Amino acid sequence: MTTTTTAPAPARGAAPAPARPAAVRTRAVTAVLLVVVLVLAVATLTVGTGRSAAELGRVLAGQGEAADAFVLLRLRLPRLLLAVGVGVALALAGALFQTVLHNPLASPDILGISGGASLAAATAILLGGLSGAAVSLAALGGAVLAAAAIYLLAWRSGVSGYRFVLVGVGVAFLVNAGIGYLITRADVNDVPSALVWMVGSLGTPAWREVLVLAVALAVLVPLVALLAPALRALELGDDTAGGLGVPVERTRLTVLGVAVALAAAATAVAGPVAFVAFVSAPLARRLVPTAGLALVPSALVGTALVLGADLAGQHLLGLKVPVGIVTGVIGAPYLLWLLATTNREGRGA
């Protein structure tokens, strides 16, 4: 005779069941990433200043010296906040692109959206003689125009991720050709400023730039949270999402619009910081493989990448290189490793 045993139901008032291991791991990884971001933030504020964290903390309390206040409030804090905003925006943009298009190669810097921003910025600098906010506005418009062109060219009674990525790669080649043409025809004295912008650099941002990015994130991040349930349905495939009542094409267009806005906002203030959008979500999902979208871990990974790369580029390498060069050095080997392991394991990222 076979007997069947079942777990007794928890008694009323008993302690709740322990959290599932996956949820515990997700919270633990998120906490560790948050600590890493905080450590990098403190290092960004203090390394190379000759001041301790306590001395700079007194500035925030309104008790520091004028020199310390200048270093903290004019030089280091705006750069730190801009790096955090750029990291969050690019990481979320990459996560949205890769989720809604079902393709790990889908990110603004691969698809030509960042390239569109670079082409517009280079045009503004080299042909228009513009600088500052005008270049940022041009970059914003270039990113939006490139994304709109990709969407329209990929449209065939709907947009598939495969076709969107192929069209995006084609647009990336086209805008790169345009950038090359501009550089070869421009005045040699104007080229360095355009090149510095196009590699992605935090520079010494004004508080106005930080505020603009903060406002953009204050609008866009809640939209990402609102779209998260529909994104989870789209992860199951278009047919399943449609069966669950999700308007697939309208949702995909909305998600792509938010992702483009995030990438354009970050690129407009810092230039095309390479590979952050591309690697943040895959890295986060490898740390918390059962976390689904992993939007919060992705944002933390992106923030840590930008902060760590900026810290290394400014203080650890002894070369004072822009952040985009360091993220490129980090991201390119990761791409090769990702492709190698994908081929060996027979699966995507």
Salt bridges, closest charged atoms under 4 A:
ASP68 OD1 - ARG51 NE 2.38
ASP238 OD1 - HIS102 NE2 3.91
ASP238 OD1 - ARG252 NH2 2.80
GLU249 OE1 - ARG252 NH1 3.10
ASP310 OD1 - ARG79 NH2 2.75
GLU345 OE1 - ARG347 NH2 2.56
